[in-house]
Amino acid sequence: MQAPTPDRKPARPTDDLSGWQPARRVIRKGSGGTSPQVEKALAEVRSKIHPRSVQGHYARIRVLMVFLTQLVFYGLPWLQWNGRQAVLFDLAARKFYLFGMVLWPQDVIYLAVLLVLSAFALFLFTAMAGRLFCGYACPQTVYTEIFMWIEAKVEGDRLARIRLDQQPWNARKLRLKATKHVLWVVVALWTGYTFIGYFAPIRELGTHLMAFNLGPWQWFWMLFYAFATWGNAGFMREAVCKYMCPYARFQSVMVDDDTFVVTYDHVRGEPRGGRSRKIDHKEAGMGDCVDCSLCVQVCPTGIDIRDGLQYMCIGCGACVDACDTVMDKMGYERGLIRYTSGNAITEGLTQNQVRKRVLRPRVLAYSALLLIIAVGFVFSLATRTTLRVDVIRDRGALGREVAGGLIENVYRLQIINSAETPVTVELKASGLPGLALQTADQGSARIELEGSSNRLVPIVLRAPAEGLQPGLHDIQFESLGERADGPVDTIIEQSSFYVPN
């Protein structure tokens, strides 16, 4: 039995995310100019982490999130809507299909608003419960979970993988490593294929792929995305979260002492140490932590949560499940490591008291902004017209006098039909006496457009020169759309008519 260590200083959580600050460079004689802190950091970069598998509440949530996110990613391109792919970003045709909507480059504002919504949602979730996205929905976390599951099925549990990596190369090691990488590459290639399936019809893509008839850019992006998946999830893993992810660096400005994060209860757990189940550890002056290090072994980034909140922690809850398992075996109360706030530990708050502090000014501000933007976004989409007209003046010929004492101006009207049904558009112009409109190519003012299409229509406007003063005169174009099921909105666009001297 290991002797208790009551003189050990308790590990306390830090407000500034311990481990966040750069280590001070201390040059020691004989160290070759490298401090011990730097040497330790470099050793951690080079060392491979073999996370131990764990079962529990948060492990089940992670598995569920892996299933749901990949069901959406892999399944969405195969859905059909009105005889076409439901979600397709057709860059060649400059059309973006989202189920019943067809968006054009002019609708880029919706993408901007969607990015703003995502940013505010990230701020809100982080202020409330830390790095929830990182722990359960981030692609790096999800694909790392998939690749580690394959690795565990092929090579065995944590100890078996460690022994396999340490032993010299032989036929068995070569077979296991080759099998693992073949499965990884299959998953990575399927991921790359699905990725380009969002930008080209995925059903036709399969036929071209089988005939090795993909375009150069399709080959590039499929292989590049597959290589990135294989490299990031198979090799870099925690290095992406610890050294490459920018979100890990600025999360400290979004969390405070009332944020729900994975936290070690140092008040209850210290002083830690091994002991027998038969002794009363409270009488022996010991805390609940048995110093089993399982929380470190299951951590995908290899940190010790007992050292306090660190920027490398992705909030996955693996250490919570591992610690609860040990607490159950020892007959102690669960929750030595749990989702709670720093104030809950230092002030001895209950979980109900902690939850009441969640609705603080920062969270309320994020929630209000998110709600306002979301409502406006949905309202704008719901009331969005399916007919759009943009007026473009011909800068090469502002205005000229033609036979019959008429002044002529030339325009180009870009008419966009966002619906998937044909539309007939009747064009009119008003604002000047005797103003007449005709299309330059066919003369008729009625334009036929197919569903999900656009057309650039040259327009000629003529007005009697008599009585018109030189300069610009305000006019307006009216576009009256009509479909088989009835009329659609009338689009009115303002423009100007130029009268030369």
C-alpha positions in Angstrom: 0.0 0.0 0.0 1.4 3.4 -0.9 1.9 5.7 2.0 -0.3 8.8 2.1 1.3 12.1 1.2 -0.5 14.8 3.2 2.2 17.3 2.6 1.6 17.4 -1.1 0.3 20.8 -2.3 -3.2 20.6 -3.8 -3.5 21.2 -7.5 -5.7 24.2 -7.8 -7.4 25.4 -11.0 -6.0 28.6 -12.4 -8.0 31.5 -13.9 -5.5 32.1 -16.7 -5.6 28.5 -18.0 -2.4 27.0 -16.6 0.0 25.9 -19.3 -1.1 28.8 -21.5 1.8 31.1 -20.7 5.1 30.5 -22.4 7.7 28.9 -20.2 10.5 31.1 -19.0 13.8 30.3 -20.7 16.3 29.3 -18.1 19.7 28.4 -19.4 21.5 25.9 -17.3 25.2 25.0 -17.7 25.6 22.0 -19.8 22.1 22.1 -21.2 23.3 23.1 -24.7 21.3 26.4 -24.5 17.9 24.7 -24.1 15.9 25.0 -20.9 14.3 22.0 -19.2 10.8 23.5 -19.9 11.6 23.6 -23.6 13.1 20.1 -23.6 10.0 18.8 -21.9 7.7 20.6 -24.4 9.7 19.2 -27.4 9.6 15.7 -25.8 5.8 16.0 -25.6 5.5 17.0 -29.2 7.6 14.0 -30.3 5.9 11.4 -28.0 2.9 9.5 -29.2 -0.2 9.4 -27.1 -2.0 6.1 -26.7 -5.4 7.0 -25.1 -7.1 4.3 -23.1 -10.6 3.3 -24.0 -13.3 4.3 -21.5 -17.0 3.7 -21.0 -19.5 6.0 -19.5 -22.1 8.7 -20.0 -19.9 11.1 -22.0 -18.3 8.3 -24.0 -21.8 7.4 -25.2 -22.5 11.0 -26.1 -19.3 11.2 -28.1 -20.2 8.0 -30.0 -23.7 9.4 -30.7 -22.3 12.7 -32.0 -19.8 10.8 -34.2 -22.8 8.8 -35.7 -25.0 11.9 -36.2 -22.3 14.2 -37.7 -21.2 11.5 -40.1 -24.7 10.6 -41.0 -25.3 14.2 -42.0 -21.9 14.6 -43.8 -22.0 11.3 -45.7 -25.7 11.1 -46.3 -26.6 14.6 -47.3 -25.2 14.6 -50.8 -27.3 11.5 -51.6 -30.6 13.1 -50.8 -32.8 14.0 -53.8 -35.1 17.0 -54.1 -37.3 17.6 -57.1 -35.3 15.3 -59.2 -31.9 16.8 -58.3 -29.4 16.7 -55.5 -30.8 18.3 -52.4 -27.6 20.0 -51.4 -25.2 21.0 -54.2 -22.8 23.9 -54.5 -22.6 24.1 -58.3 -19.7 26.4 -58.8 -19.6 26.0 -62.6 -23.2 27.1 -62.9 -22.9 29.5 -60.0 -25.9 28.1 -58.3 -26.3 26.7 -54.8 -29.1 24.3 -54.1 -30.3 24.0 -50.5 -33.3 21.7 -50.6 -36.1 23.9 -51.9 -34.0 27.0 -52.3 -31.7 28.1 -55.1 -29.1 30.7 -54.2 -27.0 32.8 -56.6 -23.8 34.7 -56.0 -26.0 37.8 -55.4 -27.3 36.0 -52.3 -23.8 35.9 -50.6 -25.3 38.0 -47.8 -27.0 34.9 -46.5 -23.6 33.1 -46.3 -22.3 36.1 -44.3 -25.2 36.0 -41.9 -24.8 32.3 -41.5 -21.2 32.7 -40.6 -22.1 35.4 -38.1 -24.7 33.1 -36.5 -22.1 30.3 -36.3 -19.7 32.7 -34.6 -22.2 33.9 -32.0 -23.3 30.3 -31.3 -19.7 29.3 -30.7 -19.3 32.3 -28.3 -22.5 31.4 -26.5 -21.7 27.7 -26.1 -18.1 28.5 -24.9 -19.3 31.0 -22.4 -21.8 28.6 -21.0 -19.9 25.2 -21.1 -16.4 25.7 -22.5 -15.2 23.8 -25.6 -18.3 21.7 -26.2 -17.8 21.9 -30.0 -14.2 20.7 -29.7 -15.1 17.7 -27.6 -18.1 16.4 -29.5 -18.6 17.9 -32.9 -15.3 19.2 -34.3 -14.2 17.3 -37.4 -10.8 16.8 -35.9 -12.3 15.1 -32.8 -14.8 13.1 -34.8 -12.4 11.6 -37.3 -9.8 11.0 -34.6 -12.4 9.0 -32.7 -13.1 7.0 -35.9 -9.5 6.4 -36.6 -8.7 5.4 -33.0 -11.6 3.0 -33.0 -10.2 1.3 -36.1 -6.7 1.3 -34.5 -8.1 -0.4 -31.3 -9.9 -3.0 -33.3 -6.8 -3.9 -35.4 -4.0 -3.5 -32.9 -5.7 -4.0 -29.5 -6.1 -2.0 -26.4 -3.7 0.6 -25.1 -1.1 -1.7 -23.6 -1.2 -3.9 -26.8 -0.6 -0.8 -28.9 2.3 0.4 -26.8 4.0 -3.0 -26.9 3.4 -3.2 -30.7 5.1 0.2 -31.2 8.0 -0.7 -29.0 8.8 -4.1 -30.5 11.0 -4.4 -33.6 9.5 -4.8 -37.1 8.3 -8.4 -37.9 5.7 -10.0 -40.0 2.9 -9.6 -37.4 3.7 -5.9 -36.8 3.8 -5.2 -40.6 0.5 -7.0 -41.1 -1.3 -5.1 -38.3 0.1 -1.7 -39.4 -0.7 -2.3 -43.0 -4.3 -3.4 -42.2 -4.8 -0.4 -40.1 -3.5 2.0 -42.7 -5.5 0.4 -45.5 -8.7 0.9 -43.5 -7.7 4.5 -42.7 -7.0 5.2 -46.3 -10.4 3.7 -47.3 -12.2 6.0 -44.8 -10.1 9.0 -45.9 -10.8 8.4 -49.6 -14.5 8.0 -49.0 -14.4 11.2 -47.0 -12.7 13.0 -49.9 -15.1 11.6 -52.4 -18.1 12.8 -50.3 -16.5 16.2 -49.9 -16.3 16.8 -53.7 -19.8 15.3 -53.9 -21.1 18.6 -52.5 -19.7 20.5 -55.5 -20.5 18.0 -58.3 -23.5 15.7 -58.6 -22.4 12.7 -56.5 -24.3 10.1 -58.4 -22.6 11.1 -61.7 -19.3 11.5 -59.8 -19.2 7.8 -59.0 -19.5 6.8 -62.7 -16.7 9.2 -63.6 -14.6 7.9 -60.8 -14.9 4.3 -61.8 -13.9 5.3 -65.3 -11.0 7.4 -63.9 -12.6 10.3 -65.8 -12.6 13.0 -63.1 -11.5 16.5 -63.8 -8.1 17.7 -62.6 -9.5 19.8 -59.8 -11.8 17.0 -58.7 -8.9 14.6 -58.5 -6.9 17.3 -56.6 -9.5 18.1 -54.0 -10.6 14.5 -53.4 -7.0 13.4 -52.8 -6.1 16.5 -50.9 -9.0 16.1 -48.5 -8.4 12.4 -48.1 -4.7 13.1 -47.3 -5.6 15.8 -44.8 -8.1 13.4 -43.1 -5.6 10.6 -43.0 -2.8 12.8 -41.7 -4.7 14.8 -39.2 -6.8 12.0 -37.7 -4.2 9.2 -38.1 -0.9 11.0 -37.1 -1.3 14.5 -35.9 -4.4 14.0 -33.7 -3.8 15.9 -30.5 -1.1 18.1 -32.1 -3.8 19.8 -34.1 -5.7 20.7 -30.9 -2.7 21.7 -28.9 -0.5 23.6 -31.4 -2.5 24.4 -34.6 -6.1 25.2 -33.6 -6.6 28.9 -33.1 -9.7 28.4 -31.1 -7.7 26.8 -28.3 -5.7 30.0 -28.0 -8.5 32.6 -27.7 -11.0 30.6 -25.7 -9.7 32.2 -22.4 -11.4 35.4 -23.3 -14.8 33.6 -23.5 -14.7 31.6 -20.3 -14.8 32.8 -16.7 -15.1 31.3 -13.2 -18.8 30.6 -13.8 -18.4 28.7 -17.0 -19.1 25.0 -17.0 -15.9 23.1 -17.8 -14.3 19.8 -16.9 -12.9 20.5 -13.5 -11.0 18.5 -10.8 -12.4 19.1 -7.3 -9.1 19.7 -5.5 -10.8 20.5 -2.2 -12.3 17.0 -2.1 -9.5 15.1 -3.9 -6.3 16.4 -2.1 -4.1 15.2 -0.7 -4.1 12.4 -3.2 -2.5 9.0 -2.9 -3.0 5.2 -3.2 -4.8 3.3 -0.5 -6.7 0.2 0.4 -10.4 0.0 0.1 -10.6 -1.2 3.7 -9.2 1.9 5.3 -11.0 5.1 6.1 -9.1 7.6 4.0 -10.7 10.6 5.7 -9.3 9.5 9.1 -5.9 8.9 7.4 -5.9 12.5 6.2 -6.3 11.7 2.5 -8.5 13.0 -0.2 -10.7 11.0 -2.6 -8.2 11.0 -5.4 -6.4 7.6 -5.4 -3.7 8.9 -7.9 -4.5 6.1 -10.4 -3.7 8.3 -13.3 -6.6 6.9 -15.4 -7.8 10.5 -16.1 -4.4 11.1 -17.8 -4.4 7.7 -19.7 -7.9 8.3 -21.3 -7.2 11.9 -22.2 -6.9 12.3 -26.0 -4.5 15.3 -25.6 -2.5 13.6 -22.8 -3.0 16.3 -20.1 -3.5 15.9 -16.4 -6.8 17.6 -15.5 -5.7 17.7 -11.9 -3.2 20.4 -12.8 -6.1 22.8 -13.4 -7.9 24.0 -16.6 -5.5 24.0 -19.5 -6.0 25.3 -23.1 -5.2 21.8 -24.4 -8.4 20.4 -22.7 -11.1 19.8 -25.4 -13.8 19.2 -22.8 -14.6 15.7 -24.1 -15.4 14.3 -20.6 -13.3 11.2 -21.0 -11.6 11.9 -17.6 -15.0 12.3 -16.0 -16.1 8.8 -17.1 -12.8 7.3 -16.0 -12.8 9.0 -12.6 -16.5 8.0 -12.0 -15.6 4.4 -12.7 -12.8 4.5 -10.1 -15.1 6.2 -7.6 -17.7 3.5 -8.0 -15.1 0.8 -7.4 -13.8 2.6 -4.3 -17.3 3.2 -3.0 -16.8 7.0 -3.1 -19.3 9.6 -4.3 -19.0 10.4 -8.0 -18.1 13.8 -9.3 -14.4 14.2 -8.2 -13.9 15.3 -11.8 -17.1 16.7 -13.3 -18.5 19.5 -15.4 -18.8 22.4 -13.1 -17.4 25.9 -12.6 -14.3 27.2 -10.8 -16.5 29.1 -8.4 -18.4 25.9 -7.5 -15.1 24.4 -6.2 -13.7 27.4 -4.4 -17.1 28.5 -2.9 -18.6 25.0 -2.3 -21.6 25.7 -4.5 -24.2 23.0 -5.4 -24.9 22.2 -9.0 -28.2 24.0 -8.8 -26.5 27.1 -7.6 -24.0 26.8 -10.4 -26.7 26.5 -13.0 -28.3 29.7 -11.8 -25.1 31.6 -12.4 -25.1 30.5 -16.0 -27.5 33.2 -17.0 -25.1 36.1 -16.5 -24.8 39.3 -18.6 -22.3 37.8 -21.1 -24.5 34.8 -21.8 -27.7 36.9 -22.0 -26.0 39.3 -24.5 -24.8 36.5 -26.7 -28.3 34.9 -26.5 -30.1 38.1 -27.4 -27.9 38.8 -30.4 -28.1 35.2 -31.6 -31.9 35.3 -31.3 -32.3 38.6 -33.1 -30.0 37.6 -36.0 -31.6 34.1 -36.3 -35.1 35.6 -36.4 -34.1 38.1 -39.0 -32.3 35.4 -41.1 -35.3 33.1 -41.1 -37.7 35.9 -41.9 -35.5 37.1 -44.8 -35.4 33.6 -46.2 -39.1 33.1 -45.8 -40.0 36.3 -47.5 -37.3 36.1 -50.2 -38.7 36.7 -53.7 -37.9 34.0 -56.3 -37.6 36.7 -59.1 -34.8 39.1 -59.1 -33.8 41.8 -61.6 -30.6 43.8 -61.7 -30.3 46.8 -64.0 -26.9 47.5 -65.6 -26.4 50.7 -67.7 -24.3 50.4 -70.8 -21.4 52.7 -70.0 -20.2 52.7 -73.6 -23.3 54.6 -74.8 -24.9 56.8 -72.2 -27.4 58.3 -74.6 -27.8 59.2 -78.2 -30.2 60.8 -80.6 -31.8 58.5 -83.2 -34.1 59.0 -86.2 -37.5 60.3 -85.5 -36.4 62.8 -82.8 -35.9 60.2 -80.2 -33.3 59.8 -77.4 -32.1 56.2 -77.0 -30.5 54.6 -73.9 -29.2 51.1 -73.7 -29.3 48.9 -70.6 -28.8 45.3 -69.6 -31.2 43.5 -67.3 -30.0 40.4 -65.5 -33.2 38.5 -64.7 -32.8 35.6 -62.2 -35.4 32.9 -61.6 -34.7 31.3 -58.2 -37.6 29.0 -58.4 -37.5 25.6 -60.1 -40.6 26.4 -62.2 -40.6 28.4 -65.4 -41.6 32.1 -65.3 -42.8 34.6 -67.9 -41.6 38.2 -67.2 -43.2 41.2 -68.8 -40.9 44.3 -68.8 -42.1 47.9 -68.6 -40.4 51.2 -68.0 -41.9 54.5 -66.7 -40.8 57.9 -65.5 -40.8 59.9 -68.8 -43.5 60.9 -71.3 -43.6 58.6 -74.2 -41.0 56.2 -72.9 -40.9 53.0 -74.9 -39.1 49.7 -74.1 -38.0 46.9 -76.3 -35.5 44.1 -76.1 -32.5 44.5 -78.4 -32.5 40.9 -79.5 -36.1 40.1 -80.2 -38.1 43.3 -79.7 -40.7 41.7 -77.4 -41.0 42.8 -73.8 -42.0 39.4 -72.6 -39.1 37.1 -71.5 -39.4 33.3 -70.9 -37.1 31.9 -68.2 -36.7 28.2 -67.3 -36.6 27.1 -63.7 -33.4 27.9 -61.7 -31.9 30.0 -64.5 -30.8 33.5 -65.3 -30.6 35.6 -68.4 -28.9 38.8 -69.5 -31.4 40.8 -71.6 -30.3 43.9 -73.6 -32.9 46.6 -73.3 -33.4 49.7 -75.4 -35.4 52.7 -74.1 -36.5 55.5 -76.4 -38.2 58.7 -75.4 -39.1 61.8 -77.5 -36.4 64.5 -77.3 -38.9 67.3 -77.4 -39.3 68.9 -74.0 -36.5 66.9 -72.3 -33.8 68.8 -70.5 -30.2 67.6 -70.9 -28.9 65.5 -68.0 -30.1 62.5 -66.0 -33.8 61.7 -65.4 -35.1 59.2 -62.9 -37.0 56.3 -64.4 -38.0 52.8 -63.1 -38.2 49.3 -64.6 -41.1 47.1 -63.7 -40.8 43.4 -64.1 -44.1 41.5 -63.7 -43.6 37.8 -63.3 -46.2 35.1 -64.0 -46.0 31.3 -63.4 -48.3 28.5 -64.3 -49.8 28.7 -60.8 -50.4 32.4 -60.9 -48.6 35.8 -60.8 -45.5 36.4 -58.7 -44.2 39.6 -57.1 -43.6 42.6 -59.2 -40.0 43.8 -59.1 -39.4 47.6 -59.4 -35.8 48.8 -60.0 -34.8 52.4 -60.1 -32.4 53.7 -62.8 -31.7 56.9 -64.8 -32.2 58.0 -68.4 -29.5 60.2 -69.9 -30.4 63.0 -72.3 -27.3 64.4 -74.2 -26.8 68.1 -74.9 
